[in-house]
Amino acid sequence: MGGEGIHNPADLAPVLDELDDIDAAIEVNRLLLLIIQAGVDEIAVDTAAIIAALIVIDNEIEIIDGIVDAILVHTTLIEAVTSALPTLTETGTTITTTVINTEYNIYVNAVPLGVFNPICVKIDCREQEAGDTIVIRQYSQGVAGVPDPVLEDELELAGVISPPKIIVDLDPNRFGIWVTIERTGGVARTYIGEPFYEI
Amino acid sequence: MARTFYDNLAINQDIELDLSMLEATGAITHDESKNHIIATLHNTPIWQALAAGRYGLRFHEANSEYLDAPVADTTALNFTSTDYSLAVWLSAGHYDDDDMIIMGRYSVDAAPAHIPGSGWELYYYDPNNTITLRHSHNSLAPNLTSSSFSRGWTYDGDMHLFGATRIGGAMQHYRDGYPIATTVEASGMLDPDTNVTYDLVIGCRFTKDTHYWHGRLHRPRAWSRGLSDDDHRFIWEMERDWFGV
């Protein structure tokens, strides 16, 4: 028999030690992989939860969109109402009846935007003295077109006026309004007019 | 009945001039601010219906048409150190003069009569389609004037809302409710000198003999405060329907 059979025995102790170390390392890695796997599993669960939450949020955003649209509609309606609210406004004018028998406009709105509410004209007649005579007239127009004032009322005032402030109450109007003053006797005086109107 | 009140409207806070031009006829137009300024029409500018029934005025340069109000009645518009704002609807047209005054209460030091400059003026300069708001201050010589201008005011036939807000040395112009590029003097807007001599003019030079406005104007207004961007936008949104723009 040659080459077969019993050989000189090899010292396998270091090899066995290495194999033990490798086994240990494999076991550690196996445990680490288990830990990583557990972590990945947790992430998967969180991701699913996040996706579900995002779906809920998306649905809620759609609801909010609808509410915002409704708010915009109502805001537009509110704005339309507030824009249409009449605004009480006042202006002032000073008239000197320089030329006798001549009408001067104290208040005129010859072509209004539409239906509006002139409130009154207050006329300060403090300067009027004995011997002076004025006529205050109120005109309006009832149809659209070229200004065509129609006399509604007139008032003659002679001499000192007491109380000195005259208030001419006005009515709703659509196509034009005039309030005038004319000196028919005496001396030229200055009258302060204060129209109030809603537009 | 529900109503609002003119002076309670936020936009009307500190308003010093509001020629709403509601009369649609006659030779005077009234101011709805507390100052009760009465502006007189000269050489019969034409009352003209707007898109929504309100009226403005059409001026023709060849007829020397303009408005004015006495200096003594317009002291509230004697802006010097205060912030202030202007607004006016306008549609510029071209006839002959390159310089057209929109409105102002001022004098300017210009040849041949070197009158000491004072006050403020708003004018249109044709070759560049610019609108300039200028302060005159003879007391600050050699800086006799300080100006701000904006471009792009072309002859397109439409009504546009011009606005301006002065806050300190800054000036911002607005077109149709929005701020636009505004060039301001390097020194900033210096305080105008006080003007106690020359009337408020709308549509002509302070001497009332040249630089007449050619085109349309409606509702010139002035405030003794600086209007915000939102204020100018509000005016635009509330009034644009009058002109179909």
Interface residues (C-beta under 8 A of the other chain):
Chain A: T82 S83 L85 P86 T87 L88 T89 E90 T91 G92 T93 T94 N105 V108 N109 A110 V111 P112 L113 G114 P147 E198 I199
Chain B: M1 A2 R3 T4 F5 Y6 L9 L22 E23 A24 T25 G26 I28 H30 D31 E32 H36 I38 A49 A52 G53 R54 Y55 M238
